């Protein structure tokens, strides 16, 4: 292992990362020793890290399938652990406990093995999302004392700055899933024995980049307990067991696939199938892979509904889906057309699942608050509002270890995120008898002539128009005061949309003050890797010159 390196004089390394250095205990390959007595039955000794969760699954069912890519070979739990231990052996010369490894790899068995290996060594992973601002990537790498980067050749070709994040003098970057000229493959590095790291629940495990849809992106430092806790809450809400096959289309750099799909599969005995999203082939893939449940976020379900009706709509085994948000109409249409129940959740990177929908669904609501958290809704002065009233959502953990530790390198943002022990989510919502409804981001609220407008509601009105494929509403500066409403839409292929007709359609579904003045028809909307629309990009660019204006003089 590398010797401990003193932090730089500017104190950039998060204190919580420095704390994550514990003793080592030797552990051999899982097939070479009998399971510990305390590991069986399931649940007697809960895992304390990502790696321990995989190891316990491999002990219980070494030959059972755990993960595969669409159409790819199945990888068993035992084989995945073998691959992870081999990877850990090659990383051991570069990485020690508490060190940070930047990763940029596609979702799949190789990514799962890499994360397991980093966890096995007691290191911290910094998964770099596709297209992350190089300045932010560099700042996070510096703040966490990133030792090396492990990336796919495709990511390195598209984002050369990834090769500069690691500080190891010999191997600042290596590749997986292929080779790139001038950069060694991880498989080419010499292997060392793989000492198992003594995991602690409060030790740091990953720096996950928040999407930044409601503000600038930041790196949230998550302890082992955070990811494991979210995985258990998802497993509990979805009733997963060994008969389930979970379908996930999100990038490995997002907690959706890691903590809300892969780890729940590990804990429950289920399998997980991963790959890129294709609306046209979604149900065919689900049928081919014998999928029973999938994860959704953002507009994924709306995109599926926009596809032409097909016999494939019901020729599958999928019975439920986990995610959100899903308004009432979306819940109903997905159920009627595909026979799938949308079980929603209210979650974020920093907290994991705060509310989930179990067997009792309430269409349009994100679920009931989980026992691990308290939730309140407050007005602009921080005063709790009555049930049924919309305000800002605050969340308070009932015990340590549920949440992120800090935004790395950003003490001011960390302090601003909390108010008297409550996490300020930046979301608008309402409570009703323990159920929570998500009403959009506070930053996405539009203020027009003194009246608050829900941008999500405007977008949903537009999405109910047959020719609209995608929609987002943002505020743009008004010549009067506050904002005017700009509706940005993407139409079905080949459609010549009439903005005036769309506006009239919205007017039948919205209060008068919410009806958009401007309509911009575009070819795409800016999205994160998890398919969330980046409203900030739309707001910051202002009013497109080509936007249709309802108040323009009639020629």
Phi, psi and omega in degrees: 000154175292145173292152177299131179257128179300146179294154177298160186297338181280359176067030187289335183288125179304136180302325182290334174286320178297330180290339188280050179232112186232181183287160176256147168231140183289140175217126178274191181288148188295333182279348188262005178213156180287147176300144175297145182299324184286350181280348180232141001287174182304134174097347181293318177239094182296148178292152180250002180200170176303313183296318180296325178298315178295319181297316180295322177296318180295327178291318183287321186214072187297328185262355180283141181299142177241314187212149172206161168270159178311123176072001183265177180289148177285141176243122181284166177298319179296317179294323179294318179294320176303314181296320180295319180293322176296318178296318178300322179298323179283328178283340187300333178285345185250333195233135175238175179304133180086345175289158180250137177242119174280136180231147178211080185226152179286156178299141180155183181303322181295319179295317180297321179293321180295314178298318178298319180295316179298318177296319180302324181275358181075020180267176182245134180261138173244089179286119185267114181298152178301126176079013178298139178310124181304326180294319178291318178302317179294321180294318179293320179297319179292315184295332182259005182054056180298127184272316183206162177243137173241119187218159173281152178302324180299317179294321180293323178295319183282330185225078184303334182297341179301329181290348183258002185283326183280148183252005180291133187290329183266315184228076177290341180208141173224166182246156167226166181061034179131177182238154177227136184304132176086355181235127181291146171282148178302327180293340181275347182284147177295147182260144175245164171304150187253087177292135179280135180279138177284101186287145173233139183299327183270001179285146180292143181236326185204149170251105184261128181280124177288155188292332179076017181292333179252007181177187182289145180297149180217163179257110181269121179277119182252133173281168177307319185296332183293308180295318179295322179295316178297317180301319180292322178293323176293314179301318181296315182291323186268353179057040180291147172214190187291350178273352187272147172236117186260133187251123182223131184248009186267157182291152182296345180279005182244146180292342181303312182281324183287304190263343182246006177220296185297306181296320173301324176294318179301315185288329188262349185090004181280176175247159178229136179242130185233157177166173182289157183279134172222113180297323184287334183249007187304306185287329175296315178297317180300319179291316181298325184266005179059039184292140175248342181204152176221165178258141178228153173211158174055232189264012186304311182293323177297323177295322178295320180293335180284347180287150177300146177301143185209153173302337179293343182301332180238001182270059182205172181255005183294128179244341183205162177219148182246133174155210180161173357279158180218101178296168185307313183296324180292316178305314183292315183292322178295320178295313184291318185277319187251350182071030184243132176270125176274111175262109187276167174214151170251114187211163173208166183303318187289331188244341191074209182283125177258326177219143181222157174257120177266222182292333177267112181262148174227094186309135180090350179248145186282347179131183178262148181297132182286158182297339184283347186230154164255145179229139172224157176241128187235160176274188184294346178261004181082013180267128179303139180258160180295158174307139179093344180270145180272137177198197179271136183274127172245143182229136179235123177290143180271350176206163180292160171089000183275334192245176172297160181269317183190164165271114189297135179070012184218075182297327181294317179293324178297314180295321182291339183286344184240144177221105179055043178087356179256136175277127181271104189287332188081005177262150171261142182196180175213155180246148175207104177054045177089348176271145179240138176245130179272125185245024176101172178278141177301324180290343180267002178288138179254135179247111184240113177052044175086358183248134179278132182241134178275110182299324181296321180294322177297316180297320180295323177298319179292322181293340177282354176277132192302326187270000182265125180268316180220154181205148174209146178239136178220164175269139174235153185303139178256150176287349178265263175218164178056225188242164161246156184269122173254124176256121179251125184229153169243130185263169171298151180303135176082001183270133174258093188282139175265109182302324180295321179293320177298318179297320178297322177298315180296324182296336178280351185238358185231154169300154186303320183290345182266350182294128185293140173277319183252144174228126178241120179265120186228172184273339181197164174245145177292131183225156172278177177296339179263017174073011175284138176288134180268089182297329182300321178298317179294320179293315187293331183281342179082201184276121177297140181300333183271001183296140176283138184241117180295337183264003179293145179301140179285128182293000000 
